[in-house]
């Protein structure tokens, strides 16, 4: 049956979900990283200047680091995928019969009878041998390889948006309320990020929320304690 124009392919849905998950993880990293910095500094001083300076420096450094890391990682993945595609294209050109038998074996392993599997493999090969093999063997869409630049920009934006929340939350309230307000805002944001990430990944939302909230709370407590200790020692 023909595919409806408004129903994206499974591979396209999976790629979008992967990008969304990466965005959620980037935002989560931004929340935790910047919150740890500003809460730690707030434990050492009540002055807004040092908190703002440290927070902005951590935000920029984290966003750049995330972008560079994502760019390198996705570039390596893309190079590997291109290498596999080139290898498959070469094998199809040099030994088409063996490749046909390999494709038939894949469909036979999925439950088709040998004769049916070979018939499917032949018809797909006649239609588009390369597309049939990369889909069945490599699970790669040659027309939808992940862009390193897009991944880097997405990661940097997600980290920045996540990191802005604790920075704003700790600077707006009065000095005595800075840390409590920031901690509450961060834990709520982490809970939301954990829930969204779990829903996108098909996991249990409650467990994911508890993991990130408890982990984030412990991290904030540790950095705040270190800030108090260092502030006392330096003072």
C-alpha angles and dihedrals in degrees: 000000000000119000115246114242092232094053111081120213120263090248091054091050091049092050091051091049091050090053092048091049090050089051092050092048091048091051090047090053090050093051094049098040098048093038090054091051099047095042090049092051091044087057089059100041141011093211114116095214098066091042092051093045094049092044095050092044091051091046095052095041092048094048092049092046092049092048094049093045093049092046093052093044096048092042089056091047092048092049090051092049092049090050091052091048091050091049092051092049090051093049091050090052096045102037112016095161094057089046090051091053090047091053091048090050090054092056091042089055088054090060107274120132113254094252092047092046091052091047091051091047092051094048093047091047091051090050098045118335096187095049091046094052099043091049095047099036108027103024088221128136106213090202095053107047113154114262114230091208093050091048092049094049092045092050093048093048093047092049092048094049091048093046094050092065099066091038092056093039093057097043102047102057124071116275095261092053099041100097097040093048092046093048093050092046092048095048091049091048091048090050091052092046091049091050094048092046091049093049092050091048095043093242130134106283097208095055092046092049092049092049096053095039094049092042092047092047092052091048092051092047091051095048092045090051091049090049092052092047094048092043091053092046094048092041 
